[in-house]
Protein backbone atom coordinates (compact mmCIF):
# COMPACT_ATOMS: atom_id res chain seq x y z
CA UNK A 1 0.00 0.00 0.00
CA UNK A 2 2.82 2.42 0.82
CA UNK A 3 4.42 1.54 -2.50
CA UNK A 4 1.31 2.90 -4.26
CA UNK A 5 1.76 6.33 -2.68
CA UNK A 6 5.46 6.33 -3.52
CA UNK A 7 4.72 5.52 -7.18
CA UNK A 8 2.06 8.22 -7.31
CA UNK A 9 4.47 10.78 -5.84
CA UNK A 10 7.21 9.81 -8.32
CA UNK A 11 4.75 10.04 -11.23
CA UNK A 12 3.70 13.52 -10.10
CA UNK A 13 7.35 14.58 -9.89
CA UNK A 14 7.97 13.33 -13.44
CA UNK A 15 4.93 15.22 -14.75
CA UNK A 16 6.04 18.48 -13.14
CA UNK A 17 7.04 20.97 -15.84
CA UNK A 18 9.59 23.68 -15.57
CA UNK A 19 9.38 26.68 -17.85
CA UNK A 20 12.43 28.67 -18.84
CA UNK A 21 11.30 32.25 -19.46
CA UNK A 22 14.77 33.69 -19.95
CA UNK A 23 14.08 34.73 -23.52
CA UNK A 24 15.26 38.14 -24.62
CA UNK A 25 12.66 38.68 -27.31
CA UNK A 26 9.57 37.71 -25.29
CA UNK A 27 7.08 40.57 -25.26
CA UNK A 28 4.04 40.57 -23.03
CA UNK A 29 1.44 43.08 -24.21
CA UNK A 30 -0.17 45.51 -21.77
CA UNK A 31 -3.90 45.06 -21.41
CA UNK A 32 -5.88 47.94 -19.94
CA UNK A 33 -9.28 46.93 -18.61
CA UNK A 34 -10.47 50.33 -17.45
CA UNK A 35 -10.97 53.72 -19.03
CA UNK A 36 -8.36 56.40 -18.38
CA UNK A 37 -9.37 58.90 -15.71
CA UNK A 38 -8.82 61.92 -17.94
CA UNK A 39 -9.71 61.57 -21.56
CA UNK A 40 -8.34 64.40 -23.64
CA UNK A 41 -9.99 64.94 -26.98
CA UNK A 42 -7.60 65.41 -29.83
CA UNK A 43 -8.29 67.78 -32.63
CA UNK A 44 -8.04 66.42 -36.21
CA UNK A 45 -4.59 67.98 -36.61
CA UNK A 46 -3.25 66.04 -33.61
CA UNK A 47 -4.64 62.61 -34.53
CA UNK A 48 -2.15 59.79 -34.21
CA UNK A 49 -1.96 57.03 -36.81
CA UNK A 50 -3.85 53.94 -35.73
CA UNK A 51 -2.65 50.34 -35.60
CA UNK A 52 -4.38 47.74 -37.73
CA UNK A 53 -4.57 44.59 -35.61
CA UNK A 54 -5.13 42.32 -38.61
CA UNK A 55 -1.39 41.99 -39.18
CA UNK A 56 -0.15 42.07 -35.56
CA UNK A 57 0.85 38.81 -33.88
CA UNK A 58 -0.47 38.59 -30.34
CA UNK A 59 1.00 35.72 -28.30
CA UNK A 60 -1.07 33.52 -26.02
CA UNK A 61 0.47 33.23 -22.59
CA UNK A 62 -0.99 30.74 -20.13
CA UNK A 63 0.20 31.23 -16.57
CA UNK A 64 -0.71 28.31 -14.31
CA UNK A 65 -2.38 29.03 -10.97
CA UNK A 66 -0.42 28.33 -7.82
CA UNK A 67 -1.65 25.37 -5.85
CA UNK A 68 -2.00 26.08 -2.18
Secondary structure, 3 states (H helix, E strand, C coil): CHHHHHHHHHHHHHHCCCCCCCCCCCCCCCCCCCCCCCCCCCCHHHCCCCCCCCCCCCCCCCCCCCCC
